[in-house]
Amino acid sequence: MNSKKLVVASWVVTALFCLQMGFTAYAQLTLPQVSEAFNHLGCAVTA
């Protein structure tokens, strides 16, 4: 694989991972059912 293509692919994967983490944090702080699920797993949310 070309070096430039590898760099672009790694940045795309990193961006998708960051978007997923950001959406999870947003959902945990704003949606009550997601917050309850995280509390059930032992991750207390104070929001």
ABEGO torsion letter per residue (X at the ends): XBAAAAAAAAAAAAAAAAAAAAAAAAAAAABAAAAAAAAAAGBBBBX
